[in-house]
């Protein structure tokens, strides 16, 4: 018989997601906390009267936290990795002699 450890993220008595790793469950729970805070903030704006759209936007922003932080200037984008320079093919000596 196998023993399986599961971490369940629950909100208001409702099971949201199940994970096999505590770190993943904690990260998801933190993301839901952010979405709740963003929902409150969006509600103050009066731009979105539809609570469903407000909730969807809050979740989207929470899921894309890194990009939001870049857009707000709170975090710098990592420098792009330099592509490896491909070795330049040299002409064969015979081809050089023919050209001369």
C-alpha positions as CSV (number, residue, x, y, z in Angstrom):
1,X,0.0,0.0,0.0
2,X,1.4,3.4,-1.0
3,X,1.1,6.5,1.0
4,X,0.6,9.7,-1.0
5,X,1.0,13.1,0.5
6,X,-1.3,15.8,-1.1
7,X,-1.4,19.5,-0.4
8,X,-4.8,21.0,-0.9
9,X,-5.3,24.7,-1.4
10,X,-8.7,25.7,0.0
11,X,-10.6,29.0,-0.1
12,X,-13.8,29.7,1.8
13,X,-14.3,26.0,2.3
14,X,-13.9,25.2,-1.4
15,X,-11.1,23.1,-2.7
16,X,-9.2,25.1,-5.4
17,X,-6.3,22.9,-6.3
18,X,-4.3,19.9,-5.1
19,X,-0.5,19.6,-5.3
20,X,2.1,17.0,-4.5
21,X,4.6,19.6,-3.3
22,X,4.2,22.0,-0.5
23,X,6.2,24.7,-2.3
24,X,3.8,24.5,-5.3
25,X,0.8,24.7,-3.0
26,X,2.2,27.7,-1.1
27,X,3.0,29.5,-4.4
28,X,-0.5,28.9,-5.7
29,X,-2.0,30.1,-2.4
30,X,0.1,33.2,-2.5
31,X,-1.1,33.9,-6.1
32,X,-4.7,33.6,-4.9
33,X,-3.9,36.1,-2.2
34,X,-2.6,38.5,-4.8
35,X,-5.7,38.0,-6.9
36,X,-7.9,38.8,-3.9
37,X,-6.0,42.0,-3.3
38,X,-6.1,43.0,-7.0
39,X,-9.9,42.3,-7.1
40,X,-10.3,44.7,-4.2
41,X,-8.2,47.3,-6.0
42,X,-10.0,46.9,-9.3
43,X,-13.3,47.3,-7.5
44,X,-12.3,50.7,-6.3
45,X,-11.6,51.8,-9.9
46,X,-15.2,51.6,-11.1
47,X,-13.9,50.7,-14.5
48,X,-15.2,47.2,-14.4
49,X,-18.8,46.9,-13.2
50,X,-19.0,43.2,-14.1
51,X,-17.5,41.3,-11.1
52,X,-16.8,38.3,-13.2
53,X,-14.5,40.3,-15.5
54,X,-13.0,42.0,-12.5
55,X,-12.2,38.6,-11.0
56,X,-10.8,37.3,-14.3
57,X,-8.6,40.4,-14.7
58,X,-7.4,40.1,-11.1
59,X,-6.5,36.5,-11.6
60,X,-4.7,37.3,-14.9
61,X,-2.6,40.0,-13.3
62,X,-1.7,37.7,-10.3
63,X,-0.7,34.9,-12.7
64,X,1.5,37.3,-14.7
65,X,3.0,39.0,-11.7
66,X,6.5,39.2,-13.1
67,X,5.4,41.0,-16.3
68,X,3.2,43.4,-14.2
69,X,6.2,44.2,-12.1
70,X,8.3,44.9,-15.2
71,X,5.5,47.1,-16.6
72,X,5.2,49.1,-13.4
73,X,9.0,49.6,-13.3
74,X,9.2,47.8,-9.9
75,X,11.5,45.2,-11.4
76,X,14.0,45.2,-14.3
77,X,13.7,42.7,-17.1
78,X,16.7,40.3,-17.1
79,X,19.2,41.1,-19.8
80,X,18.6,39.0,-22.9
81,X,21.1,36.1,-23.2
82,X,23.6,36.6,-25.9
83,X,23.3,34.1,-28.7
84,X,26.3,32.0,-29.3
85,X,28.2,33.3,-32.4
86,X,28.3,30.6,-35.0
87,X,31.8,29.8,-36.3
88,X,32.3,31.6,-39.6
89,X,32.9,29.1,-42.4
90,X,36.2,29.8,-44.1
91,X,36.5,29.1,-47.7
92,X,38.5,26.1,-48.7
93,X,42.1,26.9,-49.9
94,X,41.2,25.4,-53.3
95,X,38.3,27.9,-53.8
96,X,40.6,30.8,-52.8
97,X,43.2,29.7,-55.4
98,X,40.5,29.4,-58.1
99,X,39.3,33.0,-57.4
100,X,42.8,34.4,-57.7
